[in-house]
Amino acid sequence: MPIFRDQAAKLVHLSNHYDNRYPTALAERLCDLTGMAGVFFSTGGTEAVEGAIKLARLAAWDGGAGRKCAFVSLNGSYHGRTYGALSVTGQERYRQGFAPGLPDIRFVDRNDIAGLRAAMDNDVCGILIEPLQGEGGVWECTKEYLAEARRLADEHHALLIYDEIQSGLGRTGDWFSYEASGVRPDVLIVGKPLGGGLPLSAFLVTEELFGVFQLAQHGSTLGGSPLASRLGLEFLSFMESEGMLHRIHQTSQYMQQQLQKLVKDFPVARAVRGRGLLLGLEISQPGRPIAEAALQRGLLLNVTQGNIFRFLPPYILEPQHIDQAIGIFQELLTIASEAEKAACATTERA
């Protein structure tokens, strides 16, 4: 990539004690996209989650609420593997062996408005939500649920934080998955494609939160490097110049149609869900044997929650790629459906 070579020959890393035009330009571009007022760059997504956790607690502390340190997070959520991010991840299998985590983390079910209300009080400093859960099984929060989370955050003077590391920056065919709800957060966490292939993440904040962090209260040695930031600008430019959001919508429509045919044709395939190029296919048996068989045929599949194939293909995916993958899938689901049918027949005879 010419831009990579050009920037690597000039400046790869610079202490954040110095200004550089590319992190500044990228921050301004992200604020233009989101309506946010400030950006804090880091490297991986989990680091950005840690920063958002610290921000929520510090904002509450600065408000004179020393006991206001609880978080509400969702069952099935995934926010990373560092200590704070792990503490707010709503899957016991990731937290097992690392207890105790951060204190007073309250997990509630996705789209359970009554449960969300019951978890809230004035000790809560933040509500952390993936508007579209990926690792949790490709489940989407309803508009009504997000609207209630916004109302409750305002009522209890807590921050509404969206983790869009996986679902943001075009993945759903919109810049961010929350846009479909119209419910805006106080803090927005982004990552993955942001650095154009290099480690770069960020959390964005409203104007009210811009001055919460004071000197040396948070930092990231390598976050927002000139090289990663320049590639981030190139990524956003490519998305716009190539009309990628529209293309993702079109590709998603075709891919969902093909996945729905699998549900119609194969009893083992149960449901398709998701948006854009974050899609899931739920099946009625463990998915790992199918994924292992697919790998032998040249198709790399991701299985989450044991029986859900999660699809996160490149944005440049084309219909012929989908057709090729579906052909392999049809072959493997035929085998799986026949095996399930035979097992049912054996059980009935017994």
Protein Blocks (a to p, Z undefined) as FASTA:
>chain_A
ZZlmmmmmmombdcfkbccfklmmmmmmmmmmnopabdcddfbfklmmmmmmmmmmmmmm
mnopaklmbccddehiaebjbfklmmmpccfklmgopaccdehiacddehilklmmmmpc
fkbfbdcddfbafklnopaddfklmmmmmmmmmmnopacdddfklmgghlnopablklmn
opacfbdcdehjlnoopacddddddfklmmmpgghiaccfkgoiaklmmmmmmmmmmmmm
nommmmmmmmmmmmmmmmmmmmmmpmklmbdcdehjbdcdddfbdfklmmmmmmmnopac
ddeehiaccddddfkbcfklmmmmmmmmmmmmmmmmmmmmmmmmmmmmZZ
